[in-house]
């Protein structure tokens, strides 16, 4: 067996295909259109929106012309680059989804190639858009056949004014390094004037059937640097790592010369599929 790449035999491929087809149908029923991007692109152009982590973990090589090329390590920035370059051909708000292989040097499952599934909602900076994308994520998880899961929700305002040491402890979830544990629970923990309280009020009205899938974490922080607002993770009972994540990134598209608000999520399919392997 080759290390770091996907080798999939027929039985496993059939199971993966069934789950993927249900997810695709969920996206389409919510009026999301599929998009793809090149497998590799010039590093200098694509990496404009990356932080330290993606720059270090991306797999680079030298092109025939001597330029540095990179295999896409995720899908949010390639889509940002593509949409920005061809924005005059699109109408906004724009709802997009993708299912593509991405590549990184290190991965929690010891793979350098893995399937990423996700959605992007472009051109809408409202709380309603935040509610819509979280609701879509919940619907995708249910469509995939996942029964026990939570969407852990936070906001960058909860870590923005913290010291670098505190931020690093929050990102790594080393809460023992903090003076006190971050609040975790239902809407009762949310400050009255906070963005998340406004989000929760709208979520309860628009998606009351999904309330049991949501938990708030006032210490949630991410190492991805382009988030500007709400952030969230997918946690599955019995799977010992974060399966997916997302959030709002209203400033990312400026790095590609197109100023438009955006929010989205990405699911690591190799992590999700372990749920079905027991």
Backbone bond lengths (Angstrom), bond angles and torsions (degrees), N, CA, C in turn:
res aa  C-N    CA-C-N  psi(-1)  N-CA   C-N-CA  omega(-1)  CA-C   N-CA-C  phi
1 X - - - 1.469 - - 1.523 109.92 -
2 X 1.325 116.78 130.40 1.453 121.35 178.22 1.524 110.03 -73.40
3 X 1.329 116.80 140.83 1.455 121.87 -179.54 1.526 110.68 -88.83
4 X 1.344 115.79 139.37 1.459 120.76 171.82 1.513 115.56 87.64
5 X 1.336 118.62 -4.45 1.462 121.05 -179.52 1.524 109.60 -126.72
6 X 1.317 116.11 164.97 1.459 121.10 179.60 1.529 111.02 -86.95
7 X 1.319 116.51 121.48 1.463 122.39 170.02 1.526 106.21 -118.53
8 X 1.321 117.59 114.53 1.455 121.63 -170.38 1.526 109.93 -123.41
9 X 1.316 115.77 119.06 1.460 121.78 178.65 1.536 110.70 -84.54
10 X 1.345 117.86 164.88 1.464 121.02 -171.94 1.524 116.00 -52.63
11 X 1.337 119.10 -47.87 1.464 120.80 -177.14 1.523 111.52 -61.03
12 X 1.325 115.58 -45.42 1.464 119.73 179.14 1.526 110.80 -66.68
13 X 1.323 116.71 -39.70 1.460 120.70 179.15 1.523 110.92 -61.36
14 X 1.317 117.01 -38.57 1.456 121.19 178.64 1.526 111.21 -63.97
15 X 1.326 117.36 -43.11 1.461 121.44 178.36 1.525 110.79 -63.90
16 X 1.341 116.04 -43.79 1.463 120.27 178.31 1.526 110.03 -61.41
17 X 1.336 116.01 -42.97 1.457 120.63 -177.83 1.528 110.92 -61.03
18 X 1.322 117.81 -41.83 1.458 121.66 -179.74 1.531 111.28 -60.89
19 X 1.337 116.07 -44.44 1.468 120.39 179.77 1.533 110.07 -66.08
20 X 1.324 116.29 -45.20 1.458 120.83 -179.11 1.523 111.74 -61.17
21 X 1.328 117.22 -41.69 1.467 120.66 179.96 1.525 111.48 -61.96
22 X 1.330 116.66 -38.32 1.469 119.51 178.14 1.522 110.95 -67.50
23 X 1.328 116.83 -37.82 1.461 120.72 178.43 1.530 110.60 -66.75
24 X 1.321 116.75 -43.81 1.471 120.78 178.40 1.525 110.60 -58.70
25 X 1.313 117.09 -43.70 1.462 121.01 179.98 1.524 110.75 -62.53
26 X 1.337 116.38 -36.82 1.460 120.44 177.75 1.531 110.65 -63.19
27 X 1.326 117.09 -45.84 1.466 120.74 177.75 1.525 110.77 -59.54
28 X 1.309 116.47 -47.30 1.458 120.48 -176.91 1.525 111.92 -65.05
29 X 1.328 117.13 -37.94 1.461 120.28 179.65 1.520 111.41 -67.46
30 X 1.332 116.77 -20.37 1.463 121.97 175.84 1.533 111.93 -97.70
31 X 1.339 115.73 13.59 1.477 123.53 174.30 1.528 113.01 66.43
32 X 1.336 116.36 36.41 1.464 121.55 173.02 1.521 109.00 -98.21
33 X 1.330 116.02 138.76 1.465 122.14 -178.75 1.518 109.82 -106.13
34 X 1.320 116.53 143.43 1.462 120.86 -176.50 1.519 111.82 -78.42
35 X 1.333 115.94 141.83 1.456 123.04 177.08 1.518 108.92 -132.47
36 X 1.322 117.17 152.19 1.458 121.99 173.88 1.524 108.69 -133.47
37 X 1.308 116.70 163.26 1.468 122.40 178.01 1.526 108.44 -135.66
38 X 1.337 118.16 165.22 1.461 119.89 177.02 1.533 112.04 -60.00
39 X 1.319 116.35 146.53 1.470 120.91 178.76 1.518 111.07 -65.45
40 X 1.329 116.88 -35.52 1.465 119.76 176.12 1.520 109.45 -135.94
41 X 1.342 114.53 151.75 1.466 121.80 -177.38 1.521 109.05 -144.72
42 X 1.344 117.42 167.73 1.468 119.95 173.97 1.527 110.59 -60.09
43 X 1.307 116.93 129.35 1.464 121.96 -175.87 1.518 112.15 -59.61
44 X 1.311 117.87 -45.07 1.464 121.30 -174.31 1.522 111.84 -59.77
45 X 1.328 117.03 -41.11 1.461 120.60 -178.63 1.526 111.45 -74.24
46 X 1.326 117.21 -46.77 1.458 120.28 -174.43 1.521 112.40 -69.15
47 X 1.321 118.61 -34.82 1.461 122.24 -171.87 1.528 113.70 -81.58
48 X 1.319 118.30 4.78 1.467 120.55 -179.04 1.522 112.44 -56.45
49 X 1.315 116.87 -35.92 1.459 120.17 -177.88 1.513 114.80 -95.27
50 X 1.323 118.82 7.22 1.457 121.64 -175.50 1.516 112.66 -88.37
51 X 1.318 115.30 151.22 1.445 121.88 168.88 1.524 109.77 -94.99
52 X 1.310 116.12 -169.93 1.465 122.27 -176.56 1.527 112.27 -60.00
53 X 1.332 117.13 -41.59 1.472 120.97 -175.15 1.525 111.37 -60.15
54 X 1.330 118.00 -52.07 1.463 120.36 -177.12 1.527 111.55 -66.74
55 X 1.314 116.97 -34.65 1.463 119.46 178.57 1.523 110.82 -65.16
56 X 1.325 116.29 -37.68 1.466 119.93 -178.94 1.528 111.81 -76.51
57 X 1.332 117.53 -35.56 1.464 120.93 -173.39 1.529 113.51 -91.20
58 X 1.327 118.18 -9.22 1.466 120.03 -179.79 1.527 110.56 -71.54
59 X 1.335 115.57 148.80 1.461 122.66 -179.03 1.528 108.42 -99.50
60 X 1.313 116.09 115.07 1.469 121.71 -174.25 1.520 110.68 -109.25
61 X 1.331 115.40 157.68 1.459 121.30 173.91 1.523 108.83 -154.48
62 X 1.306 116.19 166.11 1.457 121.55 -178.31 1.523 109.77 -93.56
63 X 1.340 116.83 126.64 1.448 121.70 178.53 1.516 111.73 -76.11
64 X 1.323 116.24 171.55 1.464 121.35 -178.96 1.522 112.65 -59.59
65 X 1.337 116.79 -28.11 1.459 120.46 -178.92 1.523 112.58 -91.40
66 X 1.330 116.42 4.96 1.461 120.42 178.30 1.517 114.30 91.33
67 X 1.342 117.64 -3.85 1.463 120.63 -179.96 1.522 110.58 -79.63
68 X 1.339 116.64 157.27 1.458 121.99 178.17 1.526 108.75 -84.17
69 X 1.333 116.15 122.87 1.453 122.66 178.02 1.533 108.60 -110.27
70 X 1.333 116.36 161.86 1.464 120.11 -178.97 1.528 109.80 -142.95
71 X 1.330 115.39 138.44 1.463 120.91 170.33 1.523 107.69 -76.35
72 X 1.317 118.12 133.51 1.470 120.23 -175.45 1.538 109.59 -58.44
73 X 1.350 118.44 126.59 1.463 121.23 179.67 1.520 113.32 -90.40
74 X 1.328 116.97 -10.19 1.452 124.09 176.30 1.518 106.82 -164.84
75 X 1.342 118.10 -179.02 1.456 119.51 -172.36 1.524 114.81 -110.82
76 X 1.320 118.60 -17.26 1.468 119.92 -175.78 1.517 112.20 -63.05
77 X 1.331 117.27 -47.52 1.473 119.09 -178.10 1.528 113.10 -73.41
78 X 1.334 121.12 -37.42 1.464 118.61 173.78 1.531 112.72 -60.01
79 X 1.332 116.42 -39.46 1.465 119.47 177.28 1.517 110.10 -66.22
80 X 1.326 117.23 -39.80 1.470 120.72 177.51 1.519 110.50 -60.93
81 X 1.308 117.27 -42.58 1.462 121.25 179.18 1.519 110.82 -64.15
82 X 1.348 116.98 -44.95 1.455 121.77 -177.98 1.529 112.04 -68.05
83 X 1.324 117.15 -48.34 1.463 121.20 -179.52 1.525 110.76 -62.84
84 X 1.323 116.61 -40.21 1.465 120.16 179.17 1.520 111.45 -63.01
85 X 1.321 116.48 -41.02 1.463 120.59 -177.90 1.525 112.09 -69.94
86 X 1.344 117.23 -27.07 1.476 120.27 -174.30 1.528 111.71 -126.40
87 X 1.340 116.40 31.48 1.455 120.67 -174.35 1.523 113.41 -63.10
88 X 1.333 117.99 -26.01 1.466 120.33 -178.91 1.529 112.05 -69.45
89 X 1.336 116.90 -14.71 1.461 120.93 179.26 1.529 112.54 -91.68
90 X 1.325 116.64 -0.06 1.456 121.46 -174.53 1.525 111.66 -120.01
91 X 1.316 115.33 157.07 1.456 122.15 172.78 1.518 109.09 -109.80
92 X 1.321 116.52 143.13 1.461 120.95 -177.98 1.520 110.39 -122.39
93 X 1.347 116.87 147.44 1.463 128.48 2.50 1.534 112.38 -62.94
94 X 1.327 114.31 149.93 1.458 122.46 -177.89 1.530 108.80 -123.45
95 X 1.343 116.28 130.42 1.459 122.13 179.22 1.524 109.13 -110.09
96 X 1.324 116.82 118.83 1.457 121.70 -175.92 1.525 110.64 -127.55
97 X 1.347 115.68 149.20 1.460 119.67 170.33 1.526 108.97 -136.67
98 X 1.338 116.25 163.04 1.462 120.93 -177.04 1.521 110.92 -148.79
99 X 1.322 115.44 154.62 1.462 124.59 170.18 1.520 105.95 -140.14
100 X 1.318 117.40 101.17 1.460 121.13 -173.92 1.522 111.21 -143.84
101 X 1.328 116.47 150.28 1.454 120.87 172.06 1.523 109.93 -75.05
102 X 1.329 115.60 138.49 1.455 121.64 175.37 1.528 108.13 -126.48
103 X 1.341 116.39 168.07 1.462 120.10 -168.39 1.530 110.65 -138.65
104 X 1.321 116.14 130.77 1.468 121.83 175.56 1.522 109.14 -143.58
105 X 1.326 115.02 158.50 1.461 120.00 179.94 1.521 111.57 -65.93
106 X 1.339 116.24 -39.54 1.458 120.15 -176.32 1.524 109.25 -128.31
107 X 1.330 115.12 146.39 1.451 120.85 178.78 1.516 107.05 -150.55
108 X 1.313 116.58 149.10 1.457 120.18 -175.43 1.529 112.39 -61.23
109 X 1.341 117.05 -25.77 1.464 120.68 177.88 1.524 112.24 -97.39
110 X 1.328 117.22 15.72 1.466 124.19 178.64 1.529 111.97 61.39
111 X 1.305 114.99 35.58 1.465 120.38 176.43 1.518 109.16 -115.93
112 X 1.328 115.57 142.21 1.461 119.85 173.86 1.529 111.17 -99.37
113 X 1.314 116.82 -12.98 1.458 122.95 175.87 1.516 108.30 -125.49
114 X 1.330 116.86 127.73 1.454 119.22 179.52 1.527 110.32 -154.48
115 X 1.327 114.75 157.21 1.458 121.43 -176.44 1.520 109.97 -85.65
116 X 1.330 114.64 130.43 1.460 120.74 176.86 1.529 108.86 -117.35
117 X 1.321 115.63 132.83 1.460 122.60 179.45 1.519 108.32 -121.32
118 X 1.326 116.59 134.07 1.456 116.98 -178.40 1.507 114.15 -167.00
119 X 1.331 115.20 -178.43 1.460 122.56 -177.80 1.521 110.20 -140.05
120 X 1.328 115.14 152.14 1.459 122.89 177.33 1.529 108.30 -132.70
121 X 1.325 116.53 129.59 1.459 122.19 173.14 1.519 106.99 -113.74
122 X 1.330 116.84 111.22 1.457 122.74 -170.83 1.531 110.92 -111.10
123 X 1.342 115.81 137.72 1.454 120.39 173.47 1.514 115.35 92.08
124 X 1.320 118.17 15.18 1.462 121.73 179.21 1.519 108.21 -138.96
125 X 1.337 116.58 114.01 1.463 120.20 -176.54 1.527 112.59 -103.67
126 X 1.320 117.65 17.79 1.462 121.40 -175.38 1.526 112.53 -84.11
127 X 1.334 115.12 161.98 1.459 120.19 173.47 1.526 109.72 -64.16
128 X 1.338 116.44 -32.57 1.467 119.71 177.83 1.529 110.99 -58.85
129 X 1.333 116.62 -37.03 1.465 120.44 177.82 1.524 110.30 -65.89
130 X 1.337 116.85 -39.24 1.464 120.56 177.51 1.524 110.38 -62.38
131 X 1.324 115.92 -44.47 1.465 120.94 178.05 1.523 110.12 -62.10
132 X 1.324 116.19 -41.87 1.462 120.22 -178.20 1.520 111.54 -63.08
133 X 1.332 118.40 -42.67 1.460 120.31 -175.67 1.533 110.60 -72.42
134 X 1.328 118.33 -35.92 1.465 120.50 176.42 1.527 109.74 -67.75
135 X 1.326 116.82 -40.02 1.465 120.29 177.58 1.523 110.75 -63.83
136 X 1.341 116.31 -40.06 1.461 120.13 177.24 1.523 110.79 -62.03
137 X 1.312 117.04 -43.11 1.463 120.92 179.04 1.529 110.76 -59.61
138 X 1.320 116.77 -43.22 1.461 120.56 177.70 1.527 110.64 -62.62
139 X 1.325 116.60 -43.43 1.469 120.50 178.61 1.529 111.64 -62.77
140 X 1.341 116.77 -38.33 1.466 120.84 177.75 1.523 110.33 -62.85
141 X 1.323 116.84 -44.67 1.462 120.40 179.86 1.525 111.30 -62.92
142 X 1.309 116.87 -42.65 1.463 120.36 178.15 1.525 111.04 -66.31
143 X 1.326 116.47 -39.65 1.466 120.24 178.41 1.516 111.69 -63.80
144 X 1.329 116.20 -32.92 1.460 120.60 179.02 1.522 112.36 -70.80
145 X 1.322 116.58 -14.08 1.460 120.09 179.81 1.512 113.96 97.64
146 X 1.335 117.10 12.27 1.463 121.38 177.98 1.522 108.61 -81.22
147 X 1.317 117.26 128.18 1.466 120.67 -176.02 1.527 112.80 -100.51
148 X 1.311 117.73 -41.44 1.461 121.10 -176.11 1.524 109.55 -112.65
149 X 1.328 116.82 103.24 1.462 120.75 178.55 1.529 110.03 -154.14
150 X 1.319 115.10 163.69 1.458 121.95 176.69 1.530 109.36 -134.96
151 X 1.331 115.16 146.64 1.455 121.21 168.95 1.525 106.34 -102.68
152 X 1.313 116.14 111.59 1.461 123.25 -178.78 1.530 107.73 -87.98
153 X 1.326 117.15 119.81 1.462 121.33 -171.47 1.525 111.53 -117.40
154 X 1.322 115.40 135.98 1.461 122.46 175.20 1.512 110.09 -142.16
155 X 1.313 115.94 -166.92 1.467 121.29 -179.90 1.522 107.52 -151.46
156 X 1.320 116.39 144.54 1.467 118.36 -177.07 1.515 112.27 -65.77
157 X 1.342 118.40 -17.78 1.457 120.43 178.05 1.534 111.18 -62.60
158 X 1.336 116.28 -20.14 1.466 120.01 -179.26 1.522 112.98 -80.67
159 X 1.339 117.49 -10.55 1.469 119.82 178.87 1.526 112.82 -129.34
160 X 1.323 117.21 -5.62 1.465 121.68 -175.10 1.518 114.06 -55.79
161 X 1.304 117.32 -43.60 1.470 121.35 -173.68 1.522 113.18 -97.19
162 X 1.323 115.78 13.48 1.461 119.88 -179.78 1.526 110.78 -86.36
163 X 1.327 116.72 159.19 1.456 121.55 177.14 1.525 109.73 -68.47
164 X 1.334 116.18 163.64 1.454 120.30 179.68 1.522 111.30 -61.56
165 X 1.326 116.80 -36.57 1.457 120.93 -179.92 1.536 110.73 -64.52
166 X 1.324 115.80 -41.91 1.463 119.97 179.37 1.520 110.71 -67.49
167 X 1.328 116.44 -42.59 1.466 120.05 178.63 1.520 111.29 -59.62
168 X 1.335 116.61 -44.07 1.465 120.39 179.44 1.527 111.31 -63.05
169 X 1.335 116.58 -38.10 1.465 120.03 177.81 1.522 111.03 -66.59
170 X 1.340 116.86 -37.52 1.459 120.67 179.04 1.526 110.89 -68.50
171 X 1.332 117.26 -43.93 1.462 121.26 -179.49 1.523 110.64 -61.95
172 X 1.327 116.97 -42.95 1.467 121.64 -178.38 1.523 112.88 -84.02
173 X 1.334 116.03 -4.39 1.465 123.07 -178.02 1.525 111.96 59.97
174 X 1.312 115.68 31.69 1.466 120.64 174.66 1.525 108.07 -89.83
175 X 1.332 115.63 68.61 1.458 121.57 -172.40 1.525 112.68 -66.54
176 X 1.347 116.46 -16.77 1.458 119.68 177.44 1.521 112.28 -65.70
177 X 1.332 117.83 -16.09 1.463 122.20 178.55 1.525 112.44 -85.53
178 X 1.331 117.02 -5.87 1.460 121.61 -177.90 1.527 111.28 -95.41
179 X 1.341 115.43 158.96 1.465 120.41 177.80 1.526 111.23 -66.75
180 X 1.332 115.92 -33.72 1.467 120.04 177.56 1.523 109.38 -149.59
181 X 1.321 116.28 156.36 1.456 121.02 -179.36 1.522 110.62 -72.31
182 X 1.337 118.75 139.57 1.462 121.32 176.03 1.529 110.28 -64.34
183 X 1.326 116.28 147.05 1.459 120.84 179.04 1.526 110.22 -68.33
184 X 1.333 116.03 135.77 1.459 123.04 -179.36 1.519 108.49 -137.96
185 X 1.348 116.75 127.07 1.455 117.86 179.34 1.511 112.89 163.97
186 X 1.329 115.99 -154.60 1.462 120.56 -178.94 1.526 110.40 -83.94
187 X 1.331 117.09 -166.70 1.463 121.51 -173.56 1.525 113.48 -64.92
188 X 1.325 117.60 -13.99 1.465 120.10 -178.96 1.529 112.43 -65.96
189 X 1.327 118.43 -18.33 1.470 121.04 -179.27 1.528 112.14 -87.18
190 X 1.328 118.25 -7.03 1.460 121.20 -172.32 1.532 111.70 -82.12
191 X 1.342 118.18 130.55 1.473 120.68 174.31 1.526 110.66 -58.54
192 X 1.329 117.12 142.26 1.455 121.86 -172.79 1.525 113.67 -58.29
193 X 1.320 118.07 -38.16 1.469 121.06 -175.22 1.524 113.11 -97.80
194 X 1.310 117.31 12.82 1.461 120.43 -175.49 1.522 112.02 -82.22
195 X 1.326 115.34 160.02 1.459 120.84 176.56 1.528 110.51 -62.02
196 X 1.322 116.68 -40.85 1.463 119.72 -178.03 1.523 112.18 -65.29
197 X 1.345 117.98 -30.25 1.467 119.87 175.90 1.523 109.84 -66.57
198 X 1.335 117.41 -41.03 1.463 120.74 176.13 1.524 110.41 -63.40
199 X 1.340 115.83 -42.86 1.465 120.89 177.53 1.519 110.60 -58.31
200 X 1.330 116.59 -46.94 1.458 120.97 -176.78 1.527 111.43 -63.70
201 X 1.321 117.47 -39.78 1.465 120.77 179.66 1.534 110.91 -60.01
202 X 1.339 116.46 -42.79 1.466 120.94 -179.59 1.531 110.15 -72.90
203 X 1.332 116.26 -39.82 1.469 120.56 -179.80 1.526 110.55 -59.57
204 X 1.324 116.95 -41.17 1.463 121.01 -179.39 1.521 111.51 -63.50
205 X 1.337 116.56 -32.32 1.458 120.51 -179.94 1.527 111.87 -79.57
206 X 1.341 116.11 -39.43 1.461 120.10 -172.59 1.523 114.09 -90.36
207 X 1.324 117.02 -28.18 1.466 119.20 -175.94 1.527 111.14 -141.05
208 X 1.343 117.65 55.48 1.473 119.93 -177.31 1.524 113.15 -60.71
209 X 1.342 116.13 -25.68 1.469 120.02 -179.60 1.523 112.42 -69.68
210 X 1.321 116.65 -13.83 1.473 120.65 -176.96 1.523 113.75 -106.68
211 X 1.321 117.88 6.59 1.464 120.92 -175.97 1.528 112.43 -59.77
212 X 1.319 117.00 -35.29 1.470 120.26 -176.68 1.527 112.73 -68.68
213 X 1.324 117.09 -12.59 1.457 120.24 -178.65 1.535 112.78 -93.78
214 X 1.325 116.95 -1.44 1.466 120.68 -173.80 1.518 111.26 -109.48
215 X 1.342 116.02 136.63 1.457 122.36 171.66 1.533 107.40 -137.42
216 X 1.317 116.93 138.86 1.466 121.36 -178.17 1.522 110.55 -98.70
217 X 1.335 115.77 140.44 1.459 123.05 179.58 1.523 108.18 -131.12
218 X 1.325 117.07 107.47 1.459 121.48 -177.35 1.529 112.24 -78.50
219 X 1.327 116.41 2.32 1.455 120.57 174.64 1.517 112.82 -113.22
220 X 1.327 117.04 8.65 1.463 120.20 -176.96 1.524 110.39 -67.25
221 X 1.336 116.19 129.69 1.461 122.22 178.48 1.520 108.49 -144.53
222 X 1.331 116.90 152.72 1.459 121.95 -176.52 1.519 110.52 -126.84
223 X 1.349 116.49 149.21 1.452 120.87 177.22 1.522 112.30 -80.55
224 X 1.349 117.32 -17.01 1.461 120.58 175.21 1.519 108.28 -68.97
225 X 1.332 117.05 128.58 1.464 120.97 -168.96 1.515 114.81 -88.01
226 X 1.336 119.15 -12.09 1.464 117.91 -172.52 1.528 114.62 -88.58
227 X 1.328 119.41 -1.19 1.462 120.23 179.13 1.526 111.33 -68.73
228 X 1.342 116.06 142.08 1.464 121.52 -176.75 1.525 113.30 -126.09
229 X 1.313 119.19 -4.92 1.464 120.55 -175.29 1.502 111.98 -153.62
230 X 1.323 116.64 -124.80 1.457 122.13 179.84 1.528 110.19 -63.08
231 X 1.327 116.59 141.70 1.464 122.45 175.86 1.525 107.75 -135.01
232 X 1.335 116.99 156.06 1.460 118.96 -178.25 1.524 110.79 -159.36
233 X 1.336 114.99 156.93 1.461 123.51 178.37 1.515 110.31 -128.08
234 X 1.338 115.68 156.31 1.463 121.97 175.19 1.525 108.62 -105.12
235 X 1.318 116.03 123.11 1.460 122.21 179.13 1.523 108.96 -118.90
236 X 1.335 117.11 127.19 1.463 121.70 -179.43 1.526 109.04 -112.67
237 X 1.315 115.86 132.14 1.459 121.18 177.89 1.527 110.21 -60.32
238 X 1.318 116.64 125.30 1.450 121.47 178.96 1.512 114.77 92.31
239 X 1.338 117.83 -6.52 1.468 122.39 176.64 1.523 107.15 -111.07
240 X 1.306 117.38 119.93 1.453 121.43 -167.76 1.510 116.89 -85.29
241 X 1.309 118.80 29.97 1.454 121.23 176.98 1.523 109.30 -158.00
242 X 1.329 115.70 164.35 1.458 121.41 179.40 1.518 109.21 -68.22
243 X 1.329 116.68 126.63 1.456 122.51 -174.81 1.529 112.06 -88.90
244 X 1.315 116.54 -30.17 1.457 120.72 179.88 1.515 110.10 -156.91
245 X 1.328 115.90 167.03 1.461 120.09 179.97 1.515 109.17 -156.90
246 X 1.313 115.31 165.97 1.453 119.41 178.70 1.511 111.31 -174.69
247 X 1.326 114.95 -172.61 1.451 119.81 -179.74 1.519 111.48 161.13
248 X 1.334 113.99 -173.20 1.461 120.54 -179.53 1.522 110.07 -96.17
249 X 1.334 116.01 137.82 1.471 121.52 179.96 1.525 109.30 -140.70
250 X 1.336 114.96 74.66 1.462 121.26 -173.38 1.526 114.37 -73.44
251 X 1.324 118.58 -15.23 1.458 120.57 -178.34 1.527 113.88 -103.11
252 X 1.331 116.77 -6.69 1.464 120.06 -174.58 1.522 112.25 -61.27
253 X 1.320 117.46 -43.80 1.464 120.28 -174.11 1.528 112.93 -66.34
254 X 1.332 117.08 -20.75 1.468 119.85 175.54 1.524 111.26 -61.85
255 X 1.327 116.08 -30.84 1.472 119.53 178.86 1.519 111.31 -65.26
256 X 1.338 116.15 -18.77 1.460 120.88 179.51 1.532 111.08 -113.44
257 X 1.347 114.74 21.91 1.482 123.38 172.48 1.517 113.49 66.62
258 X 1.341 117.28 34.03 1.451 121.19 175.34 1.522 107.78 -145.96
259 X 1.329 117.37 112.41 1.457 121.85 -173.44 1.525 110.33 -90.20
260 X 1.334 116.02 104.07 1.459 120.98 -179.65 1.528 109.02 -150.23
261 X 1.341 118.37 139.33 1.470 120.08 177.67 1.526 110.49 -71.57
262 X 1.334 115.77 154.37 1.468 119.85 -177.78 1.518 110.76 -154.94
263 X 1.318 114.46 149.31 1.465 121.22 173.17 1.525 107.13 -147.09
264 X 1.324 116.82 148.99 1.453 118.96 -178.94 1.512 111.99 -170.98
265 X 1.321 115.14 -176.17 1.458 121.10 177.39 1.520 109.76 -149.51
266 X 1.323 115.41 159.51 1.465 122.47 176.06 1.521 108.95 -135.56
267 X 1.325 115.46 137.43 1.467 122.47 177.43 1.527 108.52 -114.62
268 X 1.315 116.37 129.89 1.459 120.77 173.81 1.517 108.75 -80.49
269 X 1.319 117.37 104.58 1.461 120.14 -172.27 1.522 112.05 -64.43
270 X 1.328 117.83 -33.92 1.475 119.95 179.55 1.523 110.37 -63.71
271 X 1.331 117.43 -32.88 1.463 120.57 176.01 1.516 110.15 -73.35
272 X 1.330 116.58 -45.22 1.468 120.60 -178.39 1.523 111.55 -59.85
273 X 1.314 116.80 -41.09 1.469 120.26 -173.46 1.533 111.55 -69.40
274 X 1.338 118.01 -18.92 1.464 120.06 176.90 1.528 111.12 -64.13
275 X 1.327 117.72 -22.85 1.459 121.88 176.57 1.528 110.97 -58.07
276 X 1.335 115.78 -35.70 1.458 120.63 -176.64 1.528 112.12 -85.97
277 X 1.336 115.88 -7.15 1.466 119.69 -179.92 1.523 111.42 -96.56
278 X 1.316 115.64 4.20 1.466 120.69 177.92 1.502 112.91 82.31
